């Protein structure tokens, strides 16, 4: 039996109850007041040091203050602006807001890890300090990770770890990957303006709609030649607006989408390449192009030593078949901001009932197998112990 098993067996029902409470009372980014209070109260009741932030979210710490190495565990706490369509007894009671990305699982699992590590500390079995980062506003840009970093949450931290629900993996499985596991994600909006007119006389106008079409297809093509293709750059448009009638060339138009990639060096230059390419592509048509480029989150690049600590923890908690190599994703995750400062790793936590339906994240009908809560708590706690005892606290 591993070090955390006995403790978490006793905590399992409480952690599931906390998860259901959070799921029933979801809060959007920067408004997670009730969530923060619930978590802070339980942590303080266990004798854990807690510091709330000026916004929402909190930083807690287990271990003797000022002693030993420090590792951090992060869990996000915000919900999404979606209707809950699960039909469960603990479905969201807040219209238009739902925990459809599993952050209720992340928060309750981190709470379980904190309570477990506190008991180990009281027994003299914690070889250092563990900082718990209950982060607000992961679902918006810029996200809450920057707020925690600015508040000193990574001071003296040697390594940082996190989990993210994965409904394509069975409960009891964890997905691991060294190197890039999620992509950088930026927002791009291009406004075009020009002299409109009648579609019978395009030569007397600046044919803005035609220019929009060129930008839609040519910008991704330009980036594929201007940025190393190994970076996996992807430009996808989600919204295009222009015109009100079939025989009128409009004077204004707008297109918006995302720019994603797996490489941090490519991310550093992508904005400049995009801005220059848009101007060059728009110039032949005489339209004016204004680019609004919002850098979102960097890629999550898992450090080798931190990934190894997660793998050892997964072996302890789940056995020899519990950990599997997972695939890269271009989805954005603001955990990447922490990894700009300290080494660390993100793992994917299986939430699918074996043989059951595979749900999608960011959908209102997302249902998770609640055994993932205790498994996630155990994995986080064991990872902290592995990191404190191993090379992850010293290697980037």
ABEGO torsion letter per residue (X at the ends): XBAAAAAAAAAAAAAAAAAAAAAABBBBBGABAAAAAAAAAAAAAAGBBBBBBABBEBBBBBEBBGBEBBBBBBBBABBBBBBBAAGBAABBABBGBBBAAGAAAAAAAAAAAAAAAAAAAAAGABBEBBBBBBBBGAABOBBAAAAAAAAGAABGBABBBBBBBBAABBBGBBBBBBEBABBBBBBBBBBBBBBBEBAABAAABBBAAAAAAAAAAAAAAAAAAABBAAAGBBBBBABBBBEABAABBBABBBBBBBBBBABAAAAAAAAAAAAAAAAAAAAAAGBBBBBBBBBBBBBBBBBAAAAAAAAAAAAAAAEAAABBBBBBBABBBAAAAAAAABBEBBBBBBABBBGBBBBBBGBAABBBBAAAAAAAAAAAAAAAAAAAABAAAABX
